[in-house]
Amino acid sequence: MNRSRLPPPDAFAAVGVFLACWALVHRWFWAHGQLVDWPTYESYGDAIVHHGLVPYRDFAVEYPPGALPAFVAATPFGDYAAAFAWVMAVCGVALVLVVAHMRLAAGYFVALAPVLAGSLILSRFDLWPALLATAAVSALLADRHRLGWALVGAAVAAKLWPLVLVPLALVWSVRRGRRTAPLAGAAVVAVVFLPFALLSPDGLWASLRGQLSRPLQIESLGASILTSFGHPAVLTSHGSQNVAGHGAIAAGFALLQIAALVAVWAAFASGPATDRRFLRHIAAAVCAFVAFGKVLSPQYLLWLVPLVPLVRGRRGVVATLLLTLALILTQVWFPLRYWDYAGTFQLAGVVLARNLALVVLFAVLALPAPSAEER
């Protein structure tokens, strides 16, 4: 892994591509029929900044406390939607630089994220936890373990999904004799969560419980099988459209998700902790969480964008192509035709195809490799 300083011309070129793509998704078909989340974020920021209310105690918040800085940052500006998009653009630029520092070609792929993911990138905060998680991986690769674990803690505090990286990072740090470094991550989590746990334990727990108890969301793998080959009832709850009933199927996919994650963690622990294996299993763990989960919102693919292209060799090329396919297929129905799918299951086959592409992506990332491939 090349850990040398990124040459400024390459850095500026990759950032330039990202900003050009960012500008592009404000135009053409991307500018129409957007489904946005920023009004919810705006309500949180307004309550905190302008009314002095305490999150979780005075008003309900859907996300963990580490997400709040992303919401508050845009509040002082008159046009919240535009300001929030700029906040995410800054996160995107930083993400390009972090990834390009690890692998320049991967940085250019991340630079294409706006056109690959579409307009949702403007109004979702997922670039924030993705930046924190990817920066954590970069720091751990550079043997800056305390910094890496502090960033892992910050990423988990922003959105819970980076928890899937913890077992892999533990193996990585322990193998390098840095057994106490994970305490830095625990300290960050405590600093972020503890004030709200003391002020409103019930409110904070309700937020976490709401995320963990979500039903089978309509774009998930399990739901797309049901909508492709049947006519399940759909209800709206937890801020999304979900398949009613079918609790056994939801539980089955939850177990499959856990089994896939445990398999990835065990596979990494059983072999050498090389840079290439670490990056591949990081990408595989996040892919398992996305592909087999009960919820698969389109923005979840943003979590994979900075990680998959870091995988080396022919496996990495195939994996990046599969991720690109999944991103493009997502734009076939989201956002312009989302309600056609949610209402009458139009394009259900496309949704299923996207989800199967993610399953194949997981297989490509997780299957064992000849030892010579990842030295």
Protein Blocks (a to p, Z undefined) as FASTA:
>chain_A
ZZbdcdfklmmmmmmmmmmmmmmmmgcjllgopacfklmmmmmmmmmmmnopaehklpcc
fbdfklmmmmmmmmmpmblmlmmmmmmmmmmmmmmmmmmmmomklmmmmmmmmmmnomml
mmccklmmmmmmmmmmmmmmnopaklmmmmmmmmmmmomklmmmmmmmmmmmmmnopakl
mmmmmmmmmmmmmmmmmmmmmlmmmmmmmmmmpccdfkbmklmmmmmmmccddddeehia
cdeejllmmmmmmmmmmmmmmmmmmmmmmmccdfklmmmmmmmmmmmmmmmmmbdcfklm
mmmmmmmmmpgcjklmmmmmmmmmmmmmmmmmmmklmmmmmmnopaklmmmmmmmmmmmm
mmmmmpccdfklmZZ
